[in-house]
Amino acid sequence: MSKPILVTGASGVLGRAIVSALSDAGLAVRQAVRNPEKAKAGVDSVRLDYTEPATFASAMNGVSGLLLMAPPLDGDAPGKLGPVIAQAKKSGIDHIVLISAFGVNHNEQAPLRVMEHMVIDSGVPWTILRPNFFMENFSEGAVAGGIKGQNGIFVAAADGKTSFISVQDIADSVVAAFQTPLKGREFDLTGPEALDHTEVAKIIADVSGRPVAYHALTEEQMTSGARAAGLPEPAVGYLAVLYGVVRAGYAAGVTTDVETVTGRKATSFRTFAQRAVSAWK
């Protein structure tokens, strides 16, 4: 049996999709999770905690590839993942695929851009994938609760557009990156169109039958709500930066990199919504 690919962040929305896509493609997978109880059943799993370097070497023992993801909204990602990247080199891993974020290559101080340089300079063959905001934020992520509970989308995006992408397209891109393999290359992953949140709300309303509407918050309203929900202050600041990017129009770019990588067109938001409709019932 071939050596497995270690998937970090395997219990999150994107991580679960990547684990399933790699498994469906016939590749050996090992899930890296902080809490083993959250690992996908029937797939090899191992404990890896970014705050406990002692867990790194055993997690990477016998691994061929590493899918690396930073914790969400974490400005200290480079500090936490630097030792993980160093261990990947020491463990003889032959390919790191890094999940970065759309647009960070235009800001050299962005935490994920710093991480990109760390991976590129690591001495391990690499691929950088930069996805935009996930469509699944509306079905199972942070925005989903407002849709189900209040028929509303409540974020500080103003009328900024975003080329949202489905996590399935990201997961399929990860599979292609490892299988091809696409080493030494960088890809900006987006959906096929840029939508503002009013347009997103209308599509979800059309598909689900719910009277979903977009309520544009001020940045202060959004950050106050995030604090009230228990989000740590550094993550609140990160969230504010992200939606500032959207309001400025920097999340609106559309690429064909999903098709370049996977050989098929990226999923439209309406197609995603039709597939995810049960989340809003």
Buried (B, 14 or more C-beta within 10 A) or exposed (E): EEBBBBBBBBBBBBBBBBBBBBBEBEBBBBBBBBEEEBBBEEBEBBBBBBEEEEBBEEBBEEBBBBBBBBBBBBBEBBEBBBEBBBBBEEBEBBBBBBBBBBBBBEBEEBBBBBBBEBBBEBEBBBBBBBBBBBBBBBBBBBBBEBBBEEBBBBBBBBEBBBBBBBBBBBBBBBBBBBEEBBBEBBBBBBBBBBBBBEBBBBBBBEBBEBEBBBBBBEBEBBBEBBEEEEBEEEBBBBBBEBBBBBBEBBBBBBBEBBEBBBEEEBBBBBBBBEBBBEBBE
